[in-house]
């Protein structure tokens, strides 16, 4: 039997090699962190990580060792992501609203290690990134009930920023009150008019008075400052945590399927790459066509002919040209391929203006 000292000597030699490779790997991770920061991407990508584990495990010939190597690779990626998060802690993210608002929640979920800066409206947040003062902006692009956010759509068409990430955030309103308050104490509920409308059945069934506020987060702050057990806010559990309020009742929305899609806007366009084809690959286009018969149909036919499935098609009026419109399309598939490039070339010959806004992997909160 081999002497344990000799085995330990070999382990030490292997560890030296691994230490050198670890430093090389982390140097590359630093480059990746800088890329993610510049492109407004999150540190973690669970689908990508699963692909990496699967690919590496297949390289282990000893089947008995495969599950252990899977754990090893997962641990390495956890450490890499921690390092990337540390490098991205000074990432500056703009959003419209205030701390605790749903845009703030979306920004925290996309970039948990960043610094967040509130702006009074979408345009100011967007332009702050265009100027280079911030790394990215997190703005809503669509609500499952109210439809697209028109002002943001117009910024997508006229501005220079790219979308590299989209996140679905369920809009869930909870009943929040100060510590010690009970549900039976509540007489007045405060929130944004839209939130009040979305909880109308609950409000009427309890006979609450209502008070409108500019947004749900400021309503929660108002309740905190009033220190009155008879006043509650309709806002999220995240907001309750921020302002030190208690959740008296969860999810009091009349309908539980209300979701807002938020996008991360940055100055640089990301080109997603994956080890294997991913079903949630998407891209966004905006374009104009000549105001003549069949022009729009021809553009749509080009997209379909290249086997890209359109998830949505919208038209928006152009502000500077009366009765003229631009079109917004989200489609499934990887546009950063030879097929995608051919499609874009054909569209550019037909469209008066054509912009590939960005590519992204669809995600859920």
Secondary structure, DSSP 4 states (H G I P E B T S, - for coil): ---HHHHHHHHHHHHHHHHHHHHHHHHHHHHHHHHHHHHT--S--HHHHHHHHHHHHTT---HHHHHHHHHHHHHHHHHHHHHHHHHTTT-EEEEES-TTSHHHHHHHHH-TTSEEEEESSHHHHHHHHHTTSSSEEEEEEEETTTEE-HHHHHHHHHS--EEEEEEEEE---EEEE-TT--GGG--EEEEEHHHHHHTHHHHHHHT-EEEEESSHHHHHHHHHHHT-TTEEEEE-HHHHHHHT-EEEES---S-TT-EEEEEEEESS------SS--TTEEEEEEEEE-SSTTHHHHHHHHHHHTTPEEEEEEEEE-TTSTT-EEEEEEEES-SSSHHHHHHHHHHHHHEEEEEEEEEEEEEE-
